[in-house]
Amino acid sequence: MLSRQFVRENPEEVRRALETKGVDADLDRVLEVDAAWRELKAEGDDLRRRRNEVSSEVGELKREGDDEAAEEAIERSQALKAELEELEERADELEAELEARLLELPNVPHPEAPVGEDETDNVEVDRWGFDDRRALPDEVVPHYDLGEDLEILDFERAAKVTGGGFYFAKGEGARLEHALVQFMLELHRTEHGYVDVFPPLPVNSASMRGTGQFPKFVEDAFRVGGANDEPYDDDDLWLLPTAEVPVTNMYRDEILLDRDLPVKHVAYSPNFRREAGEHGTKTRGIVRVHQFNKVELVNFVRPEASDDRLEALLGEATTVLERLGLPYRVLEMCTGDMGFTQAKKYDVEVWAPADDMPEGPDVGGRWLEVSSVSNFEDFQARRAGIQYRPEQHESAEYLHTLNGSGVAIPRVVVAILEYYQNDDGTVDVPEALQPYMGGQEVIEGGEPVGESAVGEG
C-alpha cells in the first residue's frame, strides 16, 4: 500500500506505475478524495477550537453569574457540536473511500526494474547448467505420460475424487514430493539461516488484504464457505494461495525491534489456487494445478537492507536447483509482468526437456517458473501494519518484506522426471535427494491396481 503522503506528493510517479504495470485505477479520484478529506479535517480542527473557546466562555460567564449569557453560549456550543459531528461523519466516509481506493494502487516499480508491457520484455540475467546438460533419450517422454506409465501419477482418480486440476502422487511419486520438501527445508534451515514455520492453511480476509491478494485477486482464491462473488468481511476464511500470506501476517499490526531483524522464515505448505484460464498441452499434467506443494521463504528486513537481501534471496532459491543438478535460467521481470505488489522481481525457471514450446530454447523443451523472488519494499508492511523501531527512543517505521519460493515442487517434479529420464523409462534420483528417499537411486515405478490392470495383463 502506498502512503497517502507519497501519493499526494508524487502523483506523476504513481501515474507512471499505473501505466507501466497496466493497472486500471482512478488516481484522480484518490487525489480528489484526499484533498476533500484534508479540507474537512482542517474544518473539524477549527470547529473544535471554536467549541473549546465557547466552553471556556461558558465557565467564565457562570463564575460571573451571567446565567443568560452562559445559556446562550451553551446553545452555541451545542450547535458547534452538532456541526462537528456531521462534519466528522462526512470525513469518516471520505476516509473509508480513500483507504479502499489506496488499496487499488499498485506498488511503484524499483528505478532499476526494466520497463515493458508483458513477458516478452523480461530480461534474462543468468543461466546455469544448460550448456553442460546430461545426455537425454532420443525422445523424452512428457512427465504426464511417464508418470502414468510408472504408476506414480494418477490424474483420472484425482478427477473422480475432487475434480479437474488435481492429481494423486503415489508410491515413488509421493516419496519424491516428500523428499523434495524435506531436502529444501533442511537446506534453508541449516545453510541459509531460516527459522521453520508450519502455518495454518485457512487465512482470513484481513491477511489476504495485508499481502496484496485482496481485493484485486479475490476471484483466484478458494473460499471456505460461500461464493467468491459474495460480500466478505475480515474474518471470512480462505485456503491459502501461498505460505507468504500467513507467514507475512504473523507480525501484522506489530512493532518489531531493530535487534530482531532480519527475520527469515521458511514454511512448507500445500497451496490452493483456482488458476482459471489456460488449458491444453502447455498446462497438461502437473504444470498448473489447483493444489500444489511449495516451500516458501519470507524475509523481514530494514529498508536499507532490502536490495541486497533480494539478491541473496535469489541465490538461496537457485541453490535448490543447483544441488538437484537441474538447468535453470533467471529472468528480471519488467514492469508490465512483475505483478501488483512487487517493486522488483526475479523469476527462476527450470528446464523441462520433453514438450517443445515456442517460448522454449532452440534445442527443445520449455522453461517452467518454479520461483518468483520479490522485494515489496514497504508496500505489504503498510497494508499489514508491520513496523520496527530502529532505536528504543525513536518512532516506529515500516520495514521491508521480501519472499521467494524455495521452491515450488510440482514443476521440479516435472523437470526431474523429464531431465533424469533413462532410455528404459526409469528415472534417476538426483544425488542430493537420495538420502531423503532411503538411499534410492532410481525410480522404477509400481504395479497398476484394479480390474483394468488385470485385463491388460
DRENRO-478375 format. One record per residue (C-alpha): x, y, z; residue number from 1. Coordinates in Angstrom, 3 decimals, padded with zeros to 6 digits. Example, Ala and Ser with C-alpha at 12.3 -4.5 7.8 and 13.67 -1.06 7.14 Angstrom:
<nodes>
<u=012.300; v=-004.500; w=007.800; seq=1>
<u=013.670; v=-001.060; w=007.140; seq=2>
</nodes>
This chain:
<nodes>
<u=000.000; v=000.000; w=000.000; seq=1>
<u=001.296; v=003.430; w=-000.885; seq=2>
<u=001.094; v=006.081; w=001.808; seq=3>
<u=-001.304; v=008.983; w=001.398; seq=4>
<u=001.565; v=011.416; w=001.638; seq=5>
<u=003.545; v=009.628; w=-001.088; seq=6>
<u=000.555; v=009.604; w=-003.468; seq=7>
<u=-000.201; v=013.240; w=-002.674; seq=8>
<u=003.382; v=014.397; w=-003.228; seq=9>
<u=004.264; v=012.101; w=-006.161; seq=10>
<u=001.142; v=011.791; w=-008.344; seq=11>
<u=003.073; v=011.527; w=-011.609; seq=12>
<u=005.255; v=008.710; w=-010.255; seq=13>
<u=002.124; v=006.835; w=-009.185; seq=14>
<u=000.538; v=007.526; w=-012.583; seq=15>
<u=003.596; v=006.025; w=-014.298; seq=16>
<u=003.304; v=002.953; w=-012.057; seq=17>
<u=-000.318; v=002.532; w=-013.151; seq=18>
<u=000.686; v=002.834; w=-016.794; seq=19>
<u=003.759; v=000.597; w=-016.736; seq=20>
<u=002.033; v=-002.093; w=-014.641; seq=21>
<u=-001.131; v=-001.938; w=-016.702; seq=22>
<u=-003.368; v=-001.344; w=-013.669; seq=23>
<u=-006.711; v=000.419; w=-014.067; seq=24>
<u=-007.325; v=002.654; w=-011.036; seq=25>
<u=-008.733; v=006.167; w=-010.705; seq=26>
<u=-005.801; v=008.168; w=-009.347; seq=27>
<u=-007.590; v=011.470; w=-009.938; seq=28>
<u=-010.407; v=010.334; w=-007.645; seq=29>
<u=-007.864; v=009.310; w=-004.996; seq=30>
<u=-006.324; v=012.792; w=-005.085; seq=31>
<u=-009.758; v=014.407; w=-005.062; seq=32>
<u=-010.937; v=012.408; w=-002.037; seq=33>
<u=-007.665; v=013.040; w=-000.216; seq=34>
<u=-007.959; v=016.801; w=-000.758; seq=35>
<u=-011.605; v=016.829; w=000.370; seq=36>
<u=-010.774; v=014.732; w=003.446; seq=37>
<u=-007.917; v=017.035; w=004.440; seq=38>
<u=-010.159; v=020.059; w=003.988; seq=39>
<u=-012.799; v=018.525; w=006.251; seq=40>
<u=-010.154; v=017.633; w=008.821; seq=41>
<u=-008.985; v=021.264; w=008.835; seq=42>
<u=-012.566; v=022.473; w=009.223; seq=43>
<u=-013.041; v=019.996; w=012.039; seq=44>
<u=-009.949; v=021.261; w=013.830; seq=45>
<u=-011.281; v=024.805; w=013.532; seq=46>
<u=-014.699; v=023.784; w=014.890; seq=47>
<u=-013.061; v=022.052; w=017.859; seq=48>
<u=-011.016; v=025.145; w=018.612; seq=49>
<u=-014.104; v=027.350; w=018.470; seq=50>
<u=-016.102; v=024.941; w=020.635; seq=51>
<u=-013.315; v=024.835; w=023.215; seq=52>
<u=-013.305; v=028.636; w=023.286; seq=53>
<u=-017.099; v=028.707; w=023.806; seq=54>
<u=-016.836; v=026.079; w=026.556; seq=55>
<u=-014.270; v=028.236; w=028.337; seq=56>
<u=-016.583; v=031.213; w=027.884; seq=57>
<u=-019.476; v=029.276; w=029.487; seq=58>
<u=-017.420; v=028.597; w=032.572; seq=59>
<u=-016.305; v=032.192; w=032.853; seq=60>
<u=-019.865; v=033.537; w=032.441; seq=61>
<u=-021.178; v=031.171; w=035.110; seq=62>
<u=-018.479; v=032.287; w=037.501; seq=63>
<u=-019.529; v=035.883; w=036.848; seq=64>
<u=-023.184; v=034.992; w=037.494; seq=65>
<u=-024.361; v=035.933; w=033.981; seq=66>
<u=-026.702; v=032.957; w=033.527; seq=67>
<u=-028.476; v=034.347; w=030.450; seq=68>
<u=-025.223; v=034.844; w=028.531; seq=69>
<u=-023.979; v=031.473; w=029.743; seq=70>
<u=-027.129; v=029.791; w=028.392; seq=71>
<u=-026.613; v=031.453; w=025.006; seq=72>
<u=-023.009; v=030.228; w=024.982; seq=73>
<u=-024.179; v=026.687; w=025.800; seq=74>
<u=-026.567; v=026.797; w=022.822; seq=75>
<u=-023.713; v=027.952; w=020.572; seq=76>
<u=-021.546; v=025.098; w=021.914; seq=77>
<u=-024.275; v=022.541; w=021.210; seq=78>
<u=-024.717; v=023.892; w=017.677; seq=79>
<u=-020.966; v=023.651; w=017.100; seq=80>
<u=-021.028; v=020.073; w=018.457; seq=81>
<u=-023.785; v=019.058; w=016.043; seq=82>
<u=-021.959; v=020.697; w=013.148; seq=83>
<u=-018.737; v=018.919; w=014.162; seq=84>
<u=-020.456; v=015.510; w=014.388; seq=85>
<u=-021.931; v=015.963; w=010.908; seq=86>
<u=-018.552; v=017.003; w=009.538; seq=87>
<u=-016.780; v=014.068; w=011.205; seq=88>
<u=-019.320; v=011.660; w=009.708; seq=89>
<u=-018.604; v=013.036; w=006.235; seq=90>
<u=-014.862; v=012.867; w=006.926; seq=91>
<u=-015.137; v=009.229; w=008.024; seq=92>
<u=-016.991; v=008.367; w=004.808; seq=93>
<u=-014.287; v=010.036; w=002.720; seq=94>
<u=-011.535; v=008.323; w=004.711; seq=95>
<u=-013.146; v=004.914; w=004.149; seq=96>
<u=-013.328; v=005.609; w=000.411; seq=97>
<u=-009.740; v=006.858; w=000.413; seq=98>
<u=-008.482; v=003.707; w=002.167; seq=99>
<u=-010.378; v=001.484; w=-000.278; seq=100>
<u=-009.031; v=003.353; w=-003.298; seq=101>
<u=-005.454; v=003.329; w=-001.981; seq=102>
<u=-005.690; v=-000.475; w=-001.876; seq=103>
<u=-006.284; v=-000.406; w=-005.654; seq=104>
<u=-002.999; v=001.378; w=-006.385; seq=105>
<u=-000.039; v=-000.896; w=-007.271; seq=106>
<u=003.423; v=-000.682; w=-005.834; seq=107>
<u=005.799; v=001.693; w=-007.590; seq=108>
<u=008.491; v=-000.249; w=-009.503; seq=109>
<u=012.099; v=-000.004; w=-008.402; seq=110>
<u=014.064; v=002.502; w=-010.524; seq=111>
<u=016.220; v=-000.351; w=-011.863; seq=112>
<u=013.285; v=-002.543; w=-012.925; seq=113>
<u=013.087; v=-002.927; w=-016.720; seq=114>
<u=010.149; v=-001.103; w=-018.254; seq=115>
<u=007.992; v=-003.268; w=-020.513; seq=116>
<u=004.481; v=-004.363; w=-021.367; seq=117>
<u=004.481; v=-008.151; w=-020.932; seq=118>
<u=006.607; v=-011.305; w=-020.576; seq=119>
<u=008.348; v=-010.654; w=-023.916; seq=120>
<u=010.076; v=-007.666; w=-022.301; seq=121>
<u=011.539; v=-009.626; w=-019.376; seq=122>
<u=015.340; v=-009.737; w=-019.287; seq=123>
<u=017.340; v=-012.953; w=-018.901; seq=124>
<u=020.121; v=-012.211; w=-016.411; seq=125>
<u=021.539; v=-015.682; w=-015.712; seq=126>
<u=021.541; v=-019.253; w=-016.963; seq=127>
<u=023.013; v=-022.282; w=-015.197; seq=128>
<u=023.714; v=-025.905; w=-016.170; seq=129>
<u=022.220; v=-025.675; w=-019.652; seq=130>
<u=025.378; v=-025.854; w=-021.747; seq=131>
<u=026.683; v=-028.988; w=-019.993; seq=132>
<u=023.359; v=-030.767; w=-019.538; seq=133>
<u=023.265; v=-034.564; w=-019.290; seq=134>
<u=022.636; v=-036.845; w=-022.247; seq=135>
<u=018.933; v=-037.481; w=-022.786; seq=136>
<u=016.997; v=-040.236; w=-024.570; seq=137>
<u=016.365; v=-039.602; w=-028.258; seq=138>
<u=012.736; v=-038.947; w=-027.419; seq=139>
<u=011.972; v=-037.648; w=-023.948; seq=140>
<u=008.563; v=-038.801; w=-022.705; seq=141>
<u=006.495; v=-035.961; w=-021.175; seq=142>
<u=006.050; v=-036.205; w=-017.418; seq=143>
<u=002.290; v=-036.744; w=-017.630; seq=144>
<u=002.707; v=-039.867; w=-019.788; seq=145>
<u=005.779; v=-041.149; w=-017.961; seq=146>
<u=004.161; v=-040.569; w=-014.559; seq=147>
<u=001.157; v=-042.683; w=-015.527; seq=148>
<u=003.360; v=-045.362; w=-017.128; seq=149>
<u=005.358; v=-045.626; w=-013.904; seq=150>
<u=002.173; v=-045.582; w=-011.788; seq=151>
<u=003.435; v=-042.600; w=-009.748; seq=152>
<u=000.930; v=-040.002; w=-011.009; seq=153>
<u=-002.815; v=-040.579; w=-011.257; seq=154>
<u=-004.969; v=-037.876; w=-012.845; seq=155>
<u=-008.100; v=-039.884; w=-013.581; seq=156>
<u=-008.729; v=-040.968; w=-009.999; seq=157>
<u=-007.981; v=-037.451; w=-008.702; seq=158>
<u=-010.606; v=-036.064; w=-011.083; seq=159>
<u=-013.055; v=-038.648; w=-009.748; seq=160>
<u=-012.305; v=-037.777; w=-006.129; seq=161>
<u=-012.129; v=-033.991; w=-006.437; seq=162>
<u=-012.325; v=-032.690; w=-009.995; seq=163>
<u=-010.104; v=-031.481; w=-012.791; seq=164>
<u=-006.844; v=-029.752; w=-011.947; seq=165>
<u=-005.838; v=-032.132; w=-009.132; seq=166>
<u=-003.617; v=-035.231; w=-009.050; seq=167>
<u=-002.578; v=-038.156; w=-006.901; seq=168>
<u=001.132; v=-038.641; w=-006.389; seq=169>
<u=001.548; v=-042.235; w=-005.282; seq=170>
<u=004.293; v=-044.692; w=-004.479; seq=171>
<u=007.633; v=-043.321; w=-005.583; seq=172>
<u=005.902; v=-040.174; w=-006.834; seq=173>
<u=004.668; v=-039.360; w=-003.337; seq=174>
<u=008.075; v=-040.243; w=-001.889; seq=175>
<u=009.696; v=-037.885; w=-004.397; seq=176>
<u=007.496; v=-034.980; w=-003.304; seq=177>
<u=008.108; v=-035.711; w=000.392; seq=178>
<u=011.844; v=-035.915; w=-000.257; seq=179>
<u=011.862; v=-032.564; w=-002.043; seq=180>
<u=010.064; v=-030.904; w=000.863; seq=181>
<u=012.496; v=-032.275; w=003.439; seq=182>
<u=015.545; v=-031.508; w=001.301; seq=183>
<u=014.502; v=-027.877; w=000.829; seq=184>
<u=013.549; v=-027.302; w=004.459; seq=185>
<u=016.859; v=-028.689; w=005.706; seq=186>
<u=018.866; v=-026.712; w=003.144; seq=187>
<u=017.262; v=-023.394; w=004.037; seq=188>
<u=017.315; v=-024.109; w=007.763; seq=189>
<u=020.897; v=-025.283; w=008.105; seq=190>
<u=022.709; v=-023.349; w=005.377; seq=191>
<u=020.651; v=-020.203; w=004.871; seq=192>
<u=019.692; v=-019.447; w=008.469; seq=193>
<u=015.895; v=-019.713; w=008.245; seq=194>
<u=013.536; v=-020.495; w=011.129; seq=195>
<u=010.835; v=-023.045; w=010.300; seq=196>
<u=007.151; v=-022.154; w=010.400; seq=197>
<u=004.279; v=-024.550; w=009.752; seq=198>
<u=001.341; v=-022.210; w=009.140; seq=199>
<u=-002.418; v=-022.704; w=009.332; seq=200>
<u=-003.920; v=-023.421; w=005.922; seq=201>
<u=-007.032; v=-021.208; w=006.149; seq=202>
<u=-006.307; v=-017.482; w=006.281; seq=203>
<u=-008.753; v=-014.669; w=006.902; seq=204>
<u=-009.615; v=-011.845; w=004.531; seq=205>
<u=-007.552; v=-009.358; w=006.526; seq=206>
<u=-004.466; v=-011.490; w=005.912; seq=207>
<u=-005.197; v=-011.740; w=002.193; seq=208>
<u=-005.527; v=-007.970; w=002.063; seq=209>
<u=-002.320; v=-007.492; w=004.058; seq=210>
<u=-000.145; v=-009.228; w=001.474; seq=211>
<u=-001.996; v=-007.781; w=-001.519; seq=212>
<u=-004.088; v=-010.734; w=-002.699; seq=213>
<u=-007.278; v=-008.817; w=-001.876; seq=214>
<u=-009.209; v=-007.032; w=-003.151; seq=215>
<u=-007.678; v=-007.392; w=-006.620; seq=216>
<u=-007.325; v=-011.188; w=-006.870; seq=217>
<u=-010.325; v=-012.486; w=-004.941; seq=218>
<u=-011.528; v=-014.492; w=-007.964; seq=219>
<u=-008.374; v=-016.663; w=-007.846; seq=220>
<u=-008.913; v=-017.795; w=-004.241; seq=221>
<u=-010.722; v=-020.792; w=-002.745; seq=222>
<u=-013.256; v=-019.559; w=-000.204; seq=223>
<u=-014.123; v=-021.665; w=002.824; seq=224>
<u=-017.920; v=-021.483; w=002.586; seq=225>
<u=-019.721; v=-019.007; w=000.374; seq=226>
<u=-019.152; v=-017.932; w=-003.187; seq=227>
<u=-016.263; v=-015.675; w=-004.191; seq=228>
<u=-018.586; v=-013.017; w=-005.571; seq=229>
<u=-020.489; v=-012.681; w=-002.289; seq=230>
<u=-019.531; v=-009.922; w=000.187; seq=231>
<u=-016.892; v=-010.895; w=002.728; seq=232>
<u=-015.511; v=-009.424; w=005.919; seq=233>
<u=-012.114; v=-009.569; w=007.610; seq=234>
<u=-012.914; v=-012.793; w=009.488; seq=235>
<u=-014.034; v=-014.872; w=006.481; seq=236>
<u=-011.661; v=-017.734; w=005.687; seq=237>
<u=-009.862; v=-018.748; w=002.501; seq=238>
<u=-007.471; v=-021.580; w=001.644; seq=239>
<u=-004.025; v=-020.066; w=001.427; seq=240>
<u=-002.706; v=-019.462; w=-002.115; seq=241>
<u=000.873; v=-019.337; w=-000.815; seq=242>
<u=002.548; v=-019.519; w=002.602; seq=243>
<u=003.569; v=-015.903; w=002.004; seq=244>
<u=000.117; v=-014.908; w=003.275; seq=245>
<u=000.080; v=-016.451; w=006.776; seq=246>
<u=003.810; v=-016.068; w=007.397; seq=247>
<u=003.890; v=-012.366; w=006.492; seq=248>
<u=000.742; v=-011.724; w=008.521; seq=249>
<u=002.232; v=-013.411; w=011.600; seq=250>
<u=003.509; v=-009.960; w=012.518; seq=251>
<u=000.512; v=-007.944; w=011.322; seq=252>
<u=-000.116; v=-004.842; w=013.454; seq=253>
<u=003.079; v=-005.433; w=015.440; seq=254>
<u=006.248; v=-003.455; w=016.045; seq=255>
<u=009.466; v=-005.465; w=015.825; seq=256>
<u=012.724; v=-004.342; w=017.378; seq=257>
<u=015.871; v=-003.488; w=015.487; seq=258>
<u=017.654; v=-006.377; w=017.167; seq=259>
<u=015.034; v=-008.787; w=015.736; seq=260>
<u=015.933; v=-008.025; w=012.121; seq=261>
<u=016.369; v=-009.655; w=009.760; seq=262>
<u=013.611; v=-012.185; w=010.419; seq=263>
<u=013.825; v=-015.129; w=007.995; seq=264>
<u=011.134; v=-017.808; w=007.957; seq=265>
<u=010.851; v=-020.913; w=005.800; seq=266>
<u=007.466; v=-022.588; w=005.501; seq=267>
<u=006.169; v=-025.673; w=003.741; seq=268>
<u=002.504; v=-025.729; w=002.829; seq=269>
<u=000.051; v=-027.096; w=000.309; seq=270>
<u=-001.307; v=-024.162; w=-001.698; seq=271>
<u=-004.667; v=-023.654; w=-003.363; seq=272>
<u=-005.399; v=-021.559; w=-006.448; seq=273>
<u=-008.195; v=-021.610; w=-008.973; seq=274>
<u=-005.733; v=-020.917; w=-011.811; seq=275>
<u=-008.539; v=-020.405; w=-014.301; seq=276>
<u=-007.594; v=-019.660; w=-017.893; seq=277>
<u=-005.011; v=-021.606; w=-019.847; seq=278>
<u=-005.621; v=-025.209; w=-020.812; seq=279>
<u=-004.088; v=-027.706; w=-023.209; seq=280>
<u=-000.614; v=-029.135; w=-023.634; seq=281>
<u=001.005; v=-026.057; w=-022.121; seq=282>
<u=-000.609; v=-026.772; w=-018.748; seq=283>
<u=-001.155; v=-030.516; w=-019.068; seq=284>
<u=-000.167; v=-032.775; w=-016.189; seq=285>
<u=001.059; v=-031.053; w=-013.028; seq=286>
<u=002.379; v=-027.841; w=-014.569; seq=287>
<u=-000.683; v=-025.882; w=-013.420; seq=288>
<u=-002.911; v=-027.439; w=-010.789; seq=289>
<u=-005.311; v=-026.190; w=-008.142; seq=290>
<u=-003.394; v=-027.733; w=-005.220; seq=291>
<u=000.387; v=-027.911; w=-005.065; seq=292>
<u=003.179; v=-028.170; w=-002.515; seq=293>
<u=005.687; v=-025.372; w=-002.068; seq=294>
<u=008.442; v=-024.269; w=000.277; seq=295>
<u=008.335; v=-020.504; w=000.804; seq=296>
<u=010.991; v=-018.096; w=002.062; seq=297>
<u=009.757; v=-014.910; w=003.785; seq=298>
<u=012.044; v=-012.091; w=004.946; seq=299>
<u=011.516; v=-009.005; w=007.125; seq=300>
<u=014.389; v=-006.515; w=006.916; seq=301>
<u=015.431; v=-002.930; w=007.496; seq=302>
<u=014.632; v=-000.729; w=004.484; seq=303>
<u=018.284; v=-000.063; w=003.670; seq=304>
<u=018.992; v=-003.811; w=003.534; seq=305>
<u=016.242; v=-004.942; w=001.167; seq=306>
<u=018.066; v=-004.517; w=-002.163; seq=307>
<u=020.979; v=-006.687; w=-001.029; seq=308>
<u=018.615; v=-009.183; w=000.614; seq=309>
<u=016.750; v=-009.607; w=-002.690; seq=310>
<u=019.939; v=-010.717; w=-004.426; seq=311>
<u=020.783; v=-013.076; w=-001.543; seq=312>
<u=017.259; v=-014.484; w=-001.587; seq=313>
<u=017.596; v=-015.190; w=-005.300; seq=314>
<u=020.774; v=-017.117; w=-004.562; seq=315>
<u=019.024; v=-019.154; w=-001.869; seq=316>
<u=016.297; v=-020.170; w=-004.318; seq=317>
<u=018.650; v=-021.080; w=-007.162; seq=318>
<u=020.848; v=-023.133; w=-004.812; seq=319>
<u=017.984; v=-025.648; w=-004.638; seq=320>
<u=018.114; v=-026.262; w=-008.398; seq=321>
<u=021.904; v=-026.352; w=-008.488; seq=322>
<u=022.012; v=-029.004; w=-005.748; seq=323>
<u=019.472; v=-031.007; w=-007.778; seq=324>
<u=021.562; v=-030.555; w=-010.921; seq=325>
<u=018.649; v=-029.055; w=-012.868; seq=326>
<u=019.386; v=-026.443; w=-015.567; seq=327>
<u=017.629; v=-023.134; w=-014.996; seq=328>
<u=017.548; v=-019.502; w=-016.032; seq=329>
<u=016.765; v=-016.260; w=-014.182; seq=330>
<u=014.585; v=-013.504; w=-015.625; seq=331>
<u=014.321; v=-009.988; w=-014.285; seq=332>
<u=010.681; v=-009.097; w=-014.651; seq=333>
<u=009.612; v=-005.972; w=-016.495; seq=334>
<u=007.105; v=-003.559; w=-015.017; seq=335>
<u=004.197; v=-004.957; w=-017.028; seq=336>
<u=004.809; v=-008.534; w=-015.866; seq=337>
<u=006.103; v=-008.194; w=-012.306; seq=338>
<u=002.743; v=-008.027; w=-010.564; seq=339>
<u=000.664; v=-005.659; w=-008.468; seq=340>
<u=002.605; v=-005.748; w=-005.195; seq=341>
<u=006.250; v=-006.041; w=-006.241; seq=342>
<u=008.819; v=-003.261; w=-006.569; seq=343>
<u=011.389; v=-005.610; w=-008.090; seq=344>
<u=011.076; v=-009.251; w=-009.036; seq=345>
<u=013.030; v=-012.174; w=-010.495; seq=346>
<u=011.579; v=-015.385; w=-011.880; seq=347>
<u=013.578; v=-018.609; w=-011.721; seq=348>
<u=012.663; v=-021.074; w=-014.473; seq=349>
<u=013.757; v=-024.710; w=-014.592; seq=350>
<u=014.269; v=-026.506; w=-017.911; seq=351>
<u=011.892; v=-029.371; w=-018.733; seq=352>
<u=013.063; v=-031.039; w=-021.964; seq=353>
<u=010.012; v=-033.015; w=-023.146; seq=354>
<u=007.415; v=-030.622; w=-024.548; seq=355>
<u=008.744; v=-028.292; w=-027.231; seq=356>
<u=007.083; v=-024.930; w=-026.671; seq=357>
<u=007.507; v=-021.760; w=-028.757; seq=358>
<u=008.985; v=-019.908; w=-025.785; seq=359>
<u=011.398; v=-022.771; w=-025.030; seq=360>
<u=015.078; v=-022.941; w=-026.015; seq=361>
<u=016.164; v=-023.842; w=-029.544; seq=362>
<u=017.089; v=-027.390; w=-028.542; seq=363>
<u=013.543; v=-028.148; w=-027.411; seq=364>
<u=011.694; v=-028.352; w=-024.146; seq=365>
<u=010.437; v=-025.380; w=-022.203; seq=366>
<u=011.139; v=-023.190; w=-019.219; seq=367>
<u=008.891; v=-023.602; w=-016.173; seq=368>
<u=008.723; v=-020.996; w=-013.438; seq=369>
<u=009.496; v=-022.555; w=-010.051; seq=370>
<u=010.215; v=-019.428; w=-008.019; seq=371>
<u=009.325; v=-015.757; w=-008.007; seq=372>
<u=011.713; v=-013.774; w=-005.833; seq=373>
<u=010.271; v=-010.387; w=-004.909; seq=374>
<u=011.048; v=-007.230; w=-002.979; seq=375>
<u=007.860; v=-005.472; w=-001.876; seq=376>
<u=009.726; v=-002.712; w=-000.029; seq=377>
<u=007.221; v=-001.239; w=002.486; seq=378>
<u=004.122; v=-001.950; w=000.347; seq=379>
<u=002.955; v=-005.047; w=002.238; seq=380>
<u=004.159; v=-003.692; w=005.586; seq=381>
<u=001.881; v=-000.665; w=005.234; seq=382>
<u=-001.107; v=-002.818; w=004.310; seq=383>
<u=-000.440; v=-005.196; w=007.214; seq=384>
<u=000.794; v=-002.612; w=009.726; seq=385>
<u=004.209; v=-004.224; w=010.278; seq=386>
<u=006.750; v=-001.804; w=011.740; seq=387>
<u=010.068; v=-001.820; w=013.547; seq=388>
<u=011.693; v=000.581; w=015.962; seq=389>
<u=015.260; v=001.499; w=014.887; seq=390>
<u=016.114; v=002.648; w=018.437; seq=391>
<u=014.114; v=002.332; w=021.633; seq=392>
<u=013.541; v=006.098; w=021.845; seq=393>
<u=012.730; v=006.542; w=018.126; seq=394>
<u=009.421; v=006.416; w=016.297; seq=395>
<u=008.430; v=003.156; w=014.642; seq=396>
<u=008.951; v=002.836; w=010.872; seq=397>
<u=007.632; v=000.427; w=008.277; seq=398>
<u=010.088; v=-002.356; w=007.488; seq=399>
<u=010.546; v=-004.060; w=004.105; seq=400>
<u=009.243; v=-007.531; w=003.227; seq=401>
<u=010.564; v=-009.957; w=000.632; seq=402>
<u=009.707; v=-013.501; w=-000.333; seq=403>
<u=010.515; v=-016.198; w=-002.827; seq=404>
<u=009.605; v=-019.804; w=-003.425; seq=405>
<u=012.334; v=-022.073; w=-002.281; seq=406>
<u=010.901; v=-023.707; w=-004.441; seq=407>
<u=007.513; v=-024.812; w=-005.895; seq=408>
<u=007.512; v=-028.600; w=-006.057; seq=409>
<u=005.281; v=-029.938; w=-008.902; seq=410>
<u=007.291; v=-028.270; w=-011.659; seq=411>
<u=010.523; v=-029.509; w=-010.103; seq=412>
<u=008.986; v=-032.982; w=-010.240; seq=413>
<u=008.244; v=-032.350; w=-013.940; seq=414>
<u=011.864; v=-031.373; w=-014.540; seq=415>
<u=013.242; v=-034.384; w=-012.637; seq=416>
<u=011.022; v=-036.876; w=-014.469; seq=417>
<u=011.984; v=-035.454; w=-017.845; seq=418>
<u=015.620; v=-034.428; w=-017.303; seq=419>
<u=016.695; v=-037.523; w=-015.342; seq=420>
<u=014.788; v=-039.918; w=-017.600; seq=421>
<u=016.564; v=-043.001; w=-018.942; seq=422>
<u=016.105; v=-044.931; w=-022.197; seq=423>
<u=014.327; v=-047.772; w=-020.374; seq=424>
<u=011.703; v=-045.426; w=-018.903; seq=425>
<u=013.166; v=-045.294; w=-015.406; seq=426>
<u=014.239; v=-042.039; w=-013.754; seq=427>
<u=017.464; v=-041.400; w=-011.862; seq=428>
<u=017.022; v=-039.810; w=-008.443; seq=429>
<u=019.203; v=-036.668; w=-008.108; seq=430>
<u=022.059; v=-037.398; w=-005.752; seq=431>
<u=021.011; v=-034.649; w=-003.324; seq=432>
<u=017.604; v=-036.324; w=-002.867; seq=433>
<u=018.797; v=-039.885; w=-002.361; seq=434>
<u=019.324; v=-039.545; w=001.433; seq=435>
<u=015.697; v=-038.386; w=001.720; seq=436>
<u=014.465; v=-041.420; w=-000.237; seq=437>
<u=016.219; v=-044.020; w=001.859; seq=438>
<u=019.203; v=-044.191; w=-000.478; seq=439>
<u=017.054; v=-044.972; w=-003.543; seq=440>
<u=018.919; v=-044.154; w=-006.755; seq=441>
<u=016.364; v=-044.986; w=-009.463; seq=442>
<u=012.583; v=-044.604; w=-009.765; seq=443>
<u=011.375; v=-047.799; w=-011.411; seq=444>
<u=007.637; v=-047.431; w=-010.908; seq=445>
<u=004.908; v=-049.515; w=-009.349; seq=446>
<u=002.316; v=-052.036; w=-010.415; seq=447>
<u=-001.144; v=-050.950; w=-011.614; seq=448>
<u=-004.132; v=-051.660; w=-009.382; seq=449>
<u=-007.641; v=-052.717; w=-010.388; seq=450>
<u=-009.548; v=-054.880; w=-012.835; seq=451>
<u=-008.413; v=-052.841; w=-015.833; seq=452>
<u=-004.824; v=-053.665; w=-014.950; seq=453>
<u=-005.645; v=-057.383; w=-014.827; seq=454>
<u=-007.391; v=-057.129; w=-018.189; seq=455>
<u=-004.356; v=-055.512; w=-019.744; seq=456>
<u=-002.184; v=-058.322; w=-018.435; seq=457>
</nodes>
